[in-house]
Amino acid sequence: MKRPGLFGGCICGALCFSGGTVSAEDAPVALVLPDAVDETPQQARDPLEFFSLPDGAFDRFFAALDRATPGDPAVILHYGDSHSASGWFGTAMVEALAPAWVRSPGYISVTYPLDLGATLKKQGKWTVDNWLYTKAVGPFGPFGVAYSTDQRDAKMLLEVSHVSDDPLSVTCFYDNTTPHAPFAMRTKRFTLAHSEMDPPAEQALGVIQGILPPRTSELQIELDCKRKQCSAPLRFYGCLVQNPRAQIEIDILAVGGTTIQNPLRRSGPEQLEYVAQRKPDLVSLWFGTNNTGEPDFDPEKYRASQIAMVERLRSASPESDCLIIGLPDRSKRDELCFLNHEERKIAEKPKKQRSKRESSLLGAHRQMRMCNPDGLVQFKGRKNVYPVDGIKTPLDWEVYKSSCEWHTMPVVHEIARIQREVALSQGCGFFDAYSAMGGDGAIAAWACETPARARGDLVHLSKEGYRYLAQLLAMGMAEKARERK
């Protein structure tokens, strides 16, 4: 685990954005900070316009980056919803901060995150308990998802993407509050560690650790019962994969669909035990998007939840620094915009009542309706034929198009304002993702770019979009680090 030591430097190396190669030596590679983001001149932004940092807020994190050496990395825990679950944002942020440093895969759960150098897959029969499921019973582990089985042939397969000459440390976590099935961590040749069916311990978060030999890419976590059905289930959370030469680590602890209220309502002591063990230099929180759909959104309750989450994590690691990332843009318009008569009839039906043909018909011109509605206009008999009933002239069409422009949902501004106020009042850094995207209606513009930086649902970003925001945030960090020096 990380050295002993949330929310409380100097930066060494050339202050420029560049690529780099991983040193084969044990000596630390100097930190290379970004001063440019991948963008066209028209997209160029000043990172300090979007990144706010109270005095002293990142002292521990900047100091950790400055002194990071192989085996003693700077550690980031990144919490969030679907914007974070893929790992694209977190990976890009770390790569922008330290492109030449060795980094560890970090915390790996089933399927997610992506692009961090390791994946975890379940084999056989497992029951999934997600804290978003109202009927699911905890505990839910370090962040929101647990996998249970009592079948001897059920396994978890950990695969490392790039075979390393370094032995990798693998620490797996499970529920230790009730008796559990005995299980082992094994490669094809060796048993790395074994856990017996011990009685419940005082520590809720069970830990088992093994060393993955050099040039080994697979590890199995398998039950070790004599019968097909074990006498007790194993409730499994995930694994922390660490490279002994890593100088920076990021754990992506995110669940798609979650709000910041879920970890407050449903997390048990195992979440805080994980934070206490990791002792991160920086904890970042990126929530808010899933609150925008609440019909009865309460600003004061949201504010209280944001503060409570900061305080909850602070209780587990008081010295760590804190970053709150504001929610990105989410835009809306009338759902019937640019639909013709037949398409409107389909759209007015509940989704479950639509046939496959109807759903296909409705989606056929979705991109054009979003990005190029003029392409829907047909020219017949020397005149324009418009797709919408009642539109007869070019002026009618222009007025109609204006009424169908994408606009940011009002609650986005409210949540972003609260997030900023809470961040600064709690001594945390704040990154304004909404403004960094370009403000009102930006996500619709991003979805119409080539390549697109946002998805067609106008909720999620593409890999390019997450990378852009992460680089801009890293640039803001670099500028603040320069100011400190």
C-alpha positions as CSV (number, residue, x, y, z in Angstrom):
1,M,0.0,0.0,0.0
2,K,1.0,3.6,-0.2
3,R,3.3,5.2,2.4
4,P,1.7,6.3,5.7
5,G,0.5,10.1,5.7
6,L,-7.8,14.3,2.5
7,F,-7.7,17.8,2.5
8,G,-5.0,19.9,3.7
9,G,5.5,21.9,-2.9
10,C,7.3,22.4,-5.4
11,I,7.3,21.1,-9.0
12,C,10.5,20.0,-10.6
13,G,11.4,19.5,-14.2
14,A,10.8,21.4,-17.4
15,L,7.5,23.1,-17.4
16,C,6.3,22.1,-20.9
17,F,4.0,19.7,-22.6
18,S,5.8,16.9,-24.3
19,G,5.8,13.2,-24.9
20,G,8.3,11.0,-23.2
21,T,9.6,7.5,-22.8
22,V,9.6,5.5,-19.6
23,S,13.0,5.3,-18.0
24,A,14.4,1.7,-17.6
25,E,16.3,2.8,-14.5
26,D,15.1,3.0,-10.9
27,A,16.0,6.7,-10.7
28,P,12.9,9.0,-10.8
29,V,11.9,10.7,-14.0
30,A,11.5,14.4,-13.7
31,L,8.0,15.7,-13.8
32,V,7.0,17.3,-17.1
33,L,3.9,19.5,-16.8
34,P,1.7,20.5,-19.7
35,D,1.5,24.0,-21.1
36,A,-0.6,23.2,-24.2
37,V,-3.8,21.3,-24.9
38,D,-4.6,19.4,-28.1
39,E,-6.9,21.9,-29.9
40,T,-7.2,24.2,-32.8
41,P,-6.3,28.0,-32.4
42,Q,-10.1,28.7,-32.4
43,Q,-10.5,26.4,-29.4
44,A,-7.5,27.8,-27.4
45,R,-8.5,28.5,-23.8
46,D,-6.8,30.0,-20.8
47,P,-6.8,27.2,-18.2
48,L,-6.7,29.6,-15.2
49,E,-10.1,30.9,-16.4
50,F,-11.6,27.6,-15.3
51,F,-9.4,26.4,-12.5
52,S,-9.6,28.0,-9.0
53,L,-7.3,27.0,-6.1
54,P,-7.4,28.6,-2.6
55,D,-4.0,29.3,-1.1
56,G,-2.4,26.2,0.2
57,A,-5.1,23.9,-1.2
58,F,-2.7,21.7,-3.2
59,D,0.4,22.0,-1.1
60,R,0.5,18.2,-0.3
61,F,-0.3,17.2,-3.9
62,F,2.3,19.5,-5.4
63,A,4.9,18.3,-2.9
64,A,4.0,14.7,-3.7
65,L,4.6,15.3,-7.4
66,D,7.8,17.0,-6.6
67,R,9.3,14.2,-4.5
68,A,7.6,11.2,-6.2
69,T,10.1,8.4,-6.7
70,P,9.7,4.7,-7.9
71,G,7.9,2.9,-5.2
72,D,6.7,6.1,-3.5
73,P,4.2,7.5,-6.0
74,A,1.9,10.5,-5.9
75,V,-1.6,9.0,-5.4
76,I,-5.0,10.3,-6.6
77,L,-8.4,8.9,-5.8
78,H,-11.0,10.0,-8.3
79,Y,-14.7,9.5,-7.4
80,G,-17.6,10.1,-9.8
81,D,-20.4,8.9,-12.1
82,S,-20.4,7.7,-15.7
83,H,-18.2,10.6,-16.8
84,S,-15.4,9.0,-14.7
85,A,-16.2,5.3,-14.9
86,S,-14.5,4.7,-18.3
87,G,-11.3,6.0,-16.9
88,W,-10.7,8.2,-20.0
89,F,-10.7,11.5,-18.0
90,G,-8.5,10.2,-15.2
91,T,-6.0,8.6,-17.5
92,A,-5.7,11.7,-19.6
93,M,-5.2,13.9,-16.6
94,V,-2.4,11.7,-15.3
95,E,-0.8,11.4,-18.7
96,A,-0.9,15.2,-19.1
97,L,0.6,15.7,-15.7
98,A,3.4,13.2,-16.1
99,P,3.7,11.7,-19.6
100,A,7.1,10.2,-19.0
101,W,6.4,8.6,-15.6
102,V,5.7,5.0,-14.9
103,R,2.1,4.7,-13.6
104,S,0.2,1.8,-12.0
105,P,-3.1,0.5,-13.2
106,G,-4.6,1.3,-9.8
107,Y,-8.0,0.1,-8.6
108,I,-9.7,-2.3,-11.1
109,S,-13.2,-3.5,-10.8
110,V,-15.2,-5.7,-13.3
111,T,-15.2,-4.1,-16.8
112,Y,-14.2,-0.6,-15.7
113,P,-12.1,1.4,-15.8
114,L,-10.7,1.2,-19.3
115,D,-7.3,2.2,-20.6
116,L,-5.5,1.8,-17.2
117,G,-3.5,-1.2,-18.1
118,A,-5.5,-4.0,-16.5
119,T,-9.0,-5.5,-16.7
120,L,-11.0,-7.7,-14.4
121,K,-13.6,-10.1,-15.8
122,K,-16.0,-12.4,-14.0
123,Q,-16.4,-16.0,-15.0
124,G,-19.2,-18.3,-13.9
125,K,-22.2,-17.4,-11.7
126,W,-21.8,-14.1,-9.7
127,T,-24.6,-11.9,-8.2
128,V,-24.0,-8.2,-8.8
129,D,-25.0,-5.8,-6.0
130,N,-24.9,-2.1,-7.1
131,W,-25.9,0.6,-4.6
132,L,-28.1,2.1,-7.3
133,Y,-30.4,-1.0,-7.0
134,T,-32.9,-0.2,-4.3
135,K,-33.3,-3.8,-3.3
136,A,-29.6,-4.5,-3.2
137,V,-28.1,-5.1,0.3
138,G,-24.6,-3.9,1.1
139,P,-21.8,-3.8,1.9
140,F,-20.8,-2.4,-1.5
141,G,-17.0,-2.1,-1.2
142,P,-14.7,0.9,-1.9
143,F,-17.2,2.4,-4.3
144,G,-20.6,1.0,-4.9
145,V,-20.4,-2.4,-6.6
146,A,-19.9,-5.9,-5.1
147,Y,-19.9,-9.4,-6.7
148,S,-21.0,-12.5,-4.7
149,T,-20.8,-16.2,-5.4
150,D,-20.7,-19.5,-3.5
151,Q,-20.0,-21.6,-6.6
152,R,-16.6,-23.3,-6.7
153,D,-16.2,-22.9,-10.5
154,A,-16.8,-19.1,-10.3
155,K,-13.7,-17.0,-10.9
156,M,-12.4,-13.5,-11.4
157,L,-9.7,-13.1,-14.1
158,L,-7.3,-10.2,-13.8
159,E,-5.5,-9.5,-17.1
160,V,-2.6,-7.1,-17.4
161,S,-2.6,-5.3,-20.8
162,H,1.2,-4.9,-21.2
163,V,3.4,-7.6,-19.9
164,S,5.9,-6.1,-17.5
165,D,9.5,-7.0,-16.6
166,D,8.5,-5.7,-13.1
167,P,6.7,-7.9,-10.5
168,L,3.3,-6.3,-10.0
169,S,1.7,-6.1,-6.6
170,V,-1.9,-7.2,-6.6
171,T,-4.1,-6.4,-3.6
172,C,-7.7,-7.7,-3.8
173,F,-10.5,-6.6,-1.5
174,Y,-13.6,-8.5,-0.2
175,D,-16.2,-8.4,2.5
176,N,-14.8,-9.3,5.9
177,T,-17.9,-8.7,8.0
178,T,-19.3,-12.2,7.7
179,P,-17.7,-15.7,7.1
180,H,-16.5,-16.1,3.5
181,A,-15.6,-19.0,1.3
182,P,-11.9,-19.8,1.2
183,F,-10.3,-18.5,-2.0
184,A,-6.9,-18.2,-3.7
185,M,-5.0,-15.9,-6.0
186,R,-3.3,-18.1,-8.7
187,T,-1.3,-17.8,-11.9
188,K,-1.1,-20.8,-14.2
189,R,2.0,-21.9,-12.3
190,F,1.8,-20.6,-8.8
191,T,-0.5,-19.9,-5.9
192,L,0.3,-16.4,-4.8
193,A,-1.9,-16.1,-1.8
194,H,-4.7,-17.9,0.0
195,S,-7.5,-16.8,2.3
196,E,-9.2,-19.2,4.7
197,M,-12.8,-19.0,5.8
198,D,-12.0,-16.9,8.9
199,P,-14.6,-15.6,11.3
200,P,-15.6,-11.9,10.8
201,A,-12.9,-9.5,11.7
202,E,-12.9,-6.0,13.2
203,Q,-11.9,-4.6,9.8
204,A,-14.8,-4.6,7.3
205,L,-12.5,-4.5,4.3
206,G,-10.9,-7.8,3.7
207,V,-7.4,-7.7,2.1
208,I,-5.4,-10.4,0.3
209,Q,-2.1,-9.6,-1.5
210,G,0.2,-11.3,-3.9
211,I,3.1,-10.5,-6.2
212,L,2.5,-11.2,-9.9
213,P,5.8,-12.5,-11.3
214,P,7.6,-10.6,-14.1
215,R,6.3,-11.3,-17.6
216,T,3.0,-12.7,-16.2
217,S,-0.2,-11.2,-17.7
218,E,-3.0,-13.2,-15.9
219,L,-4.1,-13.9,-12.4
220,Q,-7.2,-15.9,-11.3
221,I,-9.1,-15.3,-8.1
222,E,-10.9,-18.6,-7.5
223,L,-12.9,-20.2,-4.7
224,D,-11.2,-23.1,-3.0
225,C,-14.0,-25.3,-1.7
226,K,-14.1,-29.1,-1.7
227,R,-17.8,-29.1,-2.8
228,K,-19.5,-27.5,-5.8
229,Q,-21.3,-25.1,-3.6
230,C,-19.3,-23.5,-0.8
231,S,-20.8,-23.3,2.7
232,A,-20.5,-19.5,2.6
233,P,-20.3,-17.0,-0.3
234,L,-17.4,-14.8,-1.2
235,R,-18.3,-11.1,-1.6
236,F,-15.7,-9.6,-3.9
237,Y,-15.0,-5.9,-4.7
238,G,-12.0,-5.5,-6.9
239,C,-8.1,-5.3,-7.0
240,L,-5.4,-2.7,-6.7
241,V,-2.6,-3.3,-9.2
242,Q,0.6,-1.5,-8.5
243,N,3.9,-1.3,-10.3
244,P,6.9,-1.0,-7.9
245,R,8.5,1.6,-10.2
246,A,5.4,3.8,-10.5
247,Q,5.7,7.5,-9.7
248,I,2.0,8.3,-10.0
249,E,-1.2,6.3,-9.4
250,I,-4.9,7.1,-9.9
251,D,-7.7,5.0,-8.6
252,I,-11.0,5.4,-10.6
253,L,-13.8,4.8,-8.1
254,A,-16.9,5.5,-10.2
255,V,-20.4,4.1,-10.8
256,G,-22.5,5.1,-13.8
257,G,-25.8,6.6,-12.9
258,T,-24.8,7.6,-9.3
259,T,-25.4,10.9,-7.6
260,I,-23.2,12.2,-4.7
261,Q,-26.0,11.1,-2.3
262,N,-25.5,7.4,-3.0
263,P,-22.2,7.0,-1.2
264,L,-23.5,9.0,1.7
265,R,-26.6,6.9,2.1
266,R,-25.3,3.5,1.3
267,S,-21.5,3.3,1.8
268,G,-20.2,1.3,4.8
269,P,-17.0,1.5,6.7
270,E,-15.2,-0.4,4.0
271,Q,-15.1,2.7,1.8
272,L,-13.4,4.8,4.4
273,E,-11.0,1.9,5.3
274,Y,-9.9,1.9,1.7
275,V,-9.2,5.6,1.7
276,A,-7.4,5.3,5.0
277,Q,-5.2,2.6,3.6
278,R,-4.4,4.5,0.4
279,K,-3.7,7.8,2.1
280,P,-4.1,9.8,-1.2
281,D,-2.3,13.0,-1.9
282,L,-5.4,14.2,-3.8
283,V,-9.0,13.3,-3.8
284,S,-11.2,14.5,-6.7
285,L,-15.0,14.4,-6.9
286,W,-16.9,14.7,-10.2
287,F,-20.6,14.4,-9.6
288,G,-23.8,16.4,-10.5
289,T,-25.0,15.3,-13.9
290,N,-27.4,12.7,-12.5
291,N,-29.0,15.3,-10.3
292,T,-30.0,17.4,-13.3
293,G,-32.9,15.1,-14.1
294,E,-34.5,15.4,-10.6
295,P,-37.9,17.0,-10.9
296,D,-37.7,18.2,-7.3
297,F,-34.0,19.3,-7.2
298,D,-33.3,21.0,-3.8
299,P,-30.2,23.3,-4.0
300,E,-29.7,23.3,-0.2
301,K,-29.9,19.6,0.1
302,Y,-27.4,19.2,-2.7
303,R,-25.1,21.7,-1.0
304,A,-25.3,19.8,2.2
305,S,-24.6,16.5,0.4
306,Q,-21.5,18.0,-1.4
307,I,-20.1,19.2,1.9
308,A,-20.9,15.9,3.7
309,M,-19.1,13.9,1.0
310,V,-16.0,16.1,1.4
311,E,-16.1,15.8,5.2
312,R,-16.7,12.0,5.0
313,L,-13.6,11.4,2.9
314,R,-11.6,13.9,5.0
315,S,-12.4,11.9,8.1
316,A,-10.5,8.9,6.6
317,S,-7.4,10.8,5.4
318,P,-7.3,14.4,6.9
319,E,-4.0,15.4,5.2
320,S,-5.1,14.8,1.6
321,D,-5.9,17.6,-0.8
322,C,-9.3,18.0,-2.5
323,L,-10.5,18.8,-5.9
324,I,-14.2,19.3,-7.0
325,I,-14.9,19.1,-10.7
326,G,-18.0,20.9,-11.9
327,L,-20.5,19.0,-13.9
328,P,-20.2,19.4,-17.7
329,D,-22.9,20.9,-19.9
330,R,-26.2,19.1,-20.4
331,S,-28.5,20.6,-23.0
332,K,-32.2,20.2,-23.8
333,R,-34.8,21.3,-26.3
334,D,-38.4,20.2,-27.2
335,E,-38.2,16.5,-28.0
336,L,-40.5,17.0,-31.0
337,C,-38.2,19.5,-32.7
338,F,-37.7,18.8,-36.5
339,L,-39.9,15.7,-36.4
340,N,-42.3,15.2,-39.3
341,H,-45.9,14.1,-38.8
342,E,-45.1,10.3,-38.8
343,E,-42.1,10.7,-36.6
344,R,-44.1,12.8,-34.1
345,K,-46.7,10.0,-33.8
346,I,-44.0,7.6,-32.9
347,A,-42.2,9.9,-30.5
348,E,-45.4,10.4,-28.6
349,K,-45.6,6.7,-27.9
350,P,-44.0,5.2,-24.8
351,K,-40.6,3.7,-25.8
352,K,-41.8,0.2,-24.8
353,Q,-44.7,0.4,-27.2
354,R,-42.6,1.2,-30.2
355,S,-41.9,-1.5,-32.8
356,K,-38.3,-2.0,-34.0
357,R,-39.3,-0.4,-37.3
358,E,-40.7,2.6,-35.6
359,S,-37.6,3.0,-33.4
360,S,-35.4,2.7,-36.5
361,L,-37.4,5.3,-38.4
362,L,-37.2,7.7,-35.5
363,G,-33.5,7.3,-35.2
364,A,-32.7,7.5,-39.0
365,H,-32.2,11.3,-39.1
366,R,-31.3,11.9,-35.5
367,Q,-27.8,13.3,-36.3
368,M,-29.2,15.5,-39.0
369,R,-31.9,16.9,-36.7
370,M,-29.3,17.6,-34.1
371,C,-26.5,19.1,-36.3
372,N,-27.9,20.0,-39.7
373,P,-31.7,20.5,-39.8
374,D,-31.5,22.3,-43.1
375,G,-30.6,18.9,-44.6
376,L,-34.2,17.8,-43.8
377,V,-35.6,20.3,-46.2
378,Q,-36.5,18.8,-49.6
379,F,-36.9,20.7,-52.9
380,K,-39.9,19.6,-54.9
381,G,-41.8,21.3,-57.7
382,R,-39.6,24.4,-57.5
383,K,-40.3,25.0,-53.9
384,N,-39.0,23.9,-50.5
385,V,-40.9,21.2,-48.6
386,Y,-40.3,21.5,-44.9
387,P,-40.4,18.4,-42.5
388,V,-42.6,20.2,-39.9
389,D,-46.3,20.8,-40.3
390,G,-47.2,24.5,-40.6
391,I,-43.8,25.7,-42.0
392,K,-44.4,27.3,-45.5
393,T,-41.7,29.9,-46.1
394,P,-37.9,30.3,-45.4
395,L,-38.7,32.9,-42.8
396,D,-41.1,30.4,-41.0
397,W,-38.3,27.9,-41.1
398,E,-35.7,30.3,-39.6
399,V,-38.0,31.3,-36.8
400,Y,-38.8,27.6,-36.1
401,K,-35.1,26.7,-36.0
402,S,-34.4,29.5,-33.5
403,S,-37.1,28.0,-31.3
404,C,-35.4,24.6,-31.4
405,E,-31.9,25.7,-30.4
406,W,-30.2,23.6,-27.7
407,H,-30.0,25.3,-24.3
408,T,-28.3,24.3,-21.1
409,M,-30.7,22.9,-18.5
410,P,-31.0,25.7,-15.9
411,V,-30.2,23.3,-13.0
412,V,-26.7,22.9,-14.5
413,H,-25.8,26.5,-13.6
414,E,-27.2,26.0,-10.2
415,I,-25.3,22.8,-9.4
416,A,-22.0,24.3,-10.9
417,R,-22.4,27.4,-8.7
418,I,-22.9,25.3,-5.6
419,Q,-20.0,23.0,-6.4
420,R,-17.7,26.0,-6.8
421,E,-18.9,27.6,-3.5
422,V,-18.5,24.4,-1.6
423,A,-15.0,23.7,-3.1
424,L,-13.7,27.1,-2.1
425,S,-15.3,27.1,1.3
426,Q,-13.8,23.7,2.1
427,G,-10.4,24.5,0.9
428,C,-10.6,22.5,-2.3
429,G,-9.6,23.3,-5.9
430,F,-12.4,23.7,-8.4
431,F,-12.5,23.0,-12.1
432,D,-15.4,24.5,-14.1
433,A,-16.0,21.9,-16.7
434,Y,-19.2,23.6,-18.0
435,S,-17.4,26.9,-18.8
436,A,-14.4,25.0,-20.1
437,M,-16.6,23.4,-22.7
438,G,-17.8,26.8,-23.9
439,G,-20.9,27.4,-21.8
440,D,-24.5,27.4,-22.9
441,G,-25.3,24.7,-25.5
442,A,-21.7,23.6,-25.8
443,I,-22.3,19.9,-25.6
444,A,-24.5,20.1,-28.7
445,A,-21.8,21.9,-30.6
446,W,-19.3,19.2,-29.4
447,A,-21.6,16.4,-30.6
448,C,-21.6,17.9,-34.1
449,E,-17.8,18.2,-34.4
450,T,-15.6,15.9,-36.4
451,P,-14.3,14.0,-34.5
452,A,-17.1,14.6,-32.0
453,R,-16.2,15.5,-28.5
454,A,-19.6,14.6,-27.1
455,R,-22.1,11.8,-27.6
456,G,-25.4,12.2,-29.3
457,D,-27.3,11.8,-26.0
458,L,-25.9,15.3,-25.1
459,V,-25.1,13.9,-21.6
460,H,-21.8,12.1,-22.1
461,L,-18.6,13.1,-23.8
462,S,-16.5,11.1,-26.2
463,K,-13.0,10.0,-25.4
464,E,-11.7,13.1,-27.2
465,G,-13.9,15.3,-25.1
466,Y,-12.9,13.8,-21.8
467,R,-9.2,14.0,-22.9
468,Y,-9.6,17.7,-23.8
469,L,-11.1,18.6,-20.3
470,A,-8.5,16.6,-18.5
471,Q,-5.7,18.3,-20.3
472,L,-7.1,21.7,-19.6
473,L,-7.4,20.8,-15.9
474,A,-3.8,19.6,-15.9
475,M,-2.7,22.8,-17.5
476,G,-4.4,24.7,-14.8
477,M,-2.6,22.7,-12.2
478,A,0.7,23.4,-13.9
479,E,0.0,27.1,-14.0
480,K,-0.8,27.1,-10.2
481,A,2.4,25.1,-9.6
482,R,4.4,27.7,-11.4
483,E,2.8,30.5,-9.4
484,R,3.8,28.7,-6.2
485,K,7.4,28.4,-7.3
